[in-house]
């Protein structure tokens, strides 16, 4: 029994260390302080504790959904040109991830006041992002049409990946509720009429398809995200599983423009099993801070 207790203590130490490493990458060096402020500050919220958005954004499946969203979003040439010129995703990928993570956490779990402030910050950044694509087309990050594309690609990715890899997939009403919850944030960001159900979401995605293309910038971003993310050597195998699972969740029409392979048998067996194993491990790690809070 003593040996088992020692093993349990050592395993708990490893788990806490992994939790710190993960939260440091995703939320920054002061992750615990930020999380406490978001969760513990009193006041009304945009979303109550029973809303689907809290379930989806609190599950480790969101890691696969987030990478899938970035790959899908890159297919719009105007949106990709803005990211390529202004986001600094190559020079500061972790900073960009931490800012995105903070925005999602604040709007999902934070007070209405903090959520409104976070949206205002993002809208201020969007107003300054404008330019011209390599083929001469102007773009602006505040364009409601581009904002809608980024939104629908993100919602579709988070929801699909949660339904496959989440610990408790949403029922039909919950899935529609998630789309409706996300519409609240989209309206605040400047999307005038975002989809509010899965049927509307699917229709908006279909409507965007004629505008999508695999530009050289998009393919370079895909290569960076899948093969060249700046990670320490021990983390690369796990990230490889994450990347493979994210690519496997893309629709077939999104693969070829980004020059991504399609291996149906492998994706249905090894990749899916690996994705479930990885998400389960991430979920185990993510629960540690909550248990020790």
N, C-alpha and C positions, 0 to 999 in steps of 0.2 A: 504493500500500500504506500509506503514511504516513497518508493521509486516512482509510482504513478503520480503522487503529489508533486514531486520534483519536476517530472515531465510536464505536468499541467502548468506549473509556474513558469517554466522555460517557454512553453508554447504561448502563454499569455504575454510574456515579454516580447516574443517575436511578433505576435499579433499587434501589440501596441506600437512597436517600431514600424511595422508595415503601414499601419493606419496613419502614423505621423508622416511617413514618406509620401503616401498617396495624397493626403490632405494638403501637404506642403506643395505638391506639384499642381493640384487642381485649384486650391483656394488660397495659396500663398503662405508665407512664413507665420502669419498671425491667424491661421485658420480657425483655431478654437475661439479666439476673441471675436472674430467676425461672426462665426456661427452663433455664439451666445448672444451677441447683440441682435442679430436677425430674429432669433427664435424667442428671446426672453423680453424684448422691449414691449411694454404693454401698449395696447391700442387696437382699433379695428383693422382687419385684414381684408384684402380683396377676395381671398378664398378661405372658406372655413375648413376645419380639419377633416370633413367628410368629402371634400371635393376630389374628383379624379386627378386633377393636376398635381396634387400633393402625393398621391400614390405613385404616379409615373415618374415625377422628378426626384422622388426619394429612393428609387430602386436603382441597383447597379446596372441594369440593362441600359440606362441612359448613356453609359460610356460607348456602347456600340451604336446607339442612335445618334449620338453627337458626331461621331466620325462619318457615319452614313450621311448625315445632313450636310456636312461640309463638302463631301464628294458630290452630292446631288446639286447643291447650290452652285457649285463651280460651273455647271453646264449653261448658266445664263451668261452670255458674253459681256453684257454691261455690268452685271453684279460681279463677275470675276475680274473685270478690268479695275473696278473700284477696290476690290480686295488686294489685287496684285500691286496696285500703286500706293495704297494708303494704309493697309492693315499691319504691315510689318510681321506677317506670320512666319517668315523665314528667320528674321533676326531675333524675334522675341515671341516664339510660339507659346511658351508657358505663361507669359504675361497676358497674351490674348485669351488663353484658356481661362486664366484666373478672373479676368474681367467679365467674360461671358458667364462663368460659374457664379460670380457674385450677383450679376444681373438676374439670372434665373432664380437663385435662392431668395433674393430680396423680393422680387415680384411674386414668387410662389408662396413664401412663408412670412415675409416681413410685414410690418405695419403698412397701412395704406399711404401714410405720409412718406415713409421710406421708399415704397414702390413708386410713388409719383415722382420723387426726387431722382430715383434711378432712371426712370424713363426720360425725364428732362435732360439728364446728362447725356444719354444716348442720342436723343434728338439734336442736342447741341453739336455733338460730333458729326452726325449725319449732315447737318447744314454746311459743314466745312468740306465735306468730301464730294468733289466734283472734278470732272476731267473729260478726256476723250479717249476712246478705244484706239488700238492700232489702225483700225480701218476707218477712223474718222468720225465715229458716232459719239455724240456727247452723252454723258451719264451724270447722275446726281444721286447720292445715297439716300436723299430725302424724297426721291420720286416714289409716290405711293404704289406704282406698279411694281417697281423693283422690291420695295418693302414687302409687298404681297408675295412675290416669288420666294424670297428668303423665308418668310413666315410659313408658307404652305409646305416647302421642302423640309423645314424643321419639324413641323407638326406631324407630317406624314412619317418622318424618320423616327421620332421619339415614340409615336404610337405603335407603329409596326414592330419596332424592336422590343417594346414592352410586351406586346401581345405574344411574341415568340419567346423572349428570354426573361420576362418579368416573373417575380415569385408568385404573384396572383394576377393573371391577365384580367382585364376589364370585361364585364359583360357588355351587351350591345348598348344599353343605356349609358353605361359608364364611358364607353369609347366615344359616343356622341357628346357626352358631357365634357370629356377632355378637350375635344375640338372647340366646344363652346367656351370653356375656361380660357384656352389660349387665345380665342378671339378677343377677349377682354383686353389682354395685353397688346394685341396687334392694333386695336383701335387707338389705344393710348399712344402707340408708336407712330401712328399716321396712316394706317391701312383703313380706308373708309368703310369697306364692307367685306370683312374676312369671312371665310367659311365657318359655319357653326354646327356642322354635322359631318359625318364621314362621307355621305353622298355628295355634299357640296365640296368637300375637300378633294375627292376623286375627280370631280368635274373641273375644278380649278387647275389641278395638275394636268389634266388632258388639254385644257385650253392653253397652257403655257408651252406645250411641247413643240409647236412650230418655231418658237423663238430660241430654242436650246441648240447648243452646238459644242463640240469638243475643241475649243481653241487651244493653241499651244500653251497659253497661260494656265488653262484648266488642266491639261495633261501634266504640266510641270508641277502644279499644286498637288495633283493626285499622287505623283511619284514621291514628292516630298512627304506627304502625309502617310503613305503606305510603307515606303522603304527607307526614308531618310530622317525620320523624326529624331530629334536629339535626345537620345536615351542612353543611360548607362548599359553596359553589356549585359548584366544579369536581367534587366527588364525587357530586353528585346524579344525573347521567345514569347512572353506573355503578350507583348504588343503585337507580335506577328499573328497570334490567334485573334486578338481584337480586330486587327485590320482585315483578316480573312473573313471573319464573321460580318463585319460591316459591308464589305464588298458583296458578300453573298446575299445581303438583304436588299441590294439595289435592284430595281427592275431591269429586265433584259435590255430595254431600249437605252438605258443609261450606261451600259457597259462599253459598247464599242466606241462611242465618242471619246471616252477617257482611256481607251486601249486597255481595258481591264478584262481579264479572262473570265470565261464562263465554263465551269466544270460541274455539271448538275449532280452527278453521282457523288463526287467528293464533297460538294457543298451540302448535300442532303444527309450525309453520314458523318464523316470525320470533322468537317468544319462546324456543323451544328452541335455535335457532341463537345467539341472543344470550346465552342461559345458558351454552352451551358456550364461547363466546368469552370471557365474563367469567370463568368458572371457570378457563379456561386462563391468562388473564392473572394471576389471583390466585395460581394455582399457581406460575407463573414468579416472581412477587414473593416468595412464601413460601419458595421454595427458596434465596433469596439468603443469609439468615443462616446456613443450614446449610453452604453452600458456603464461607462466609468465617469459619466458627466456628473 
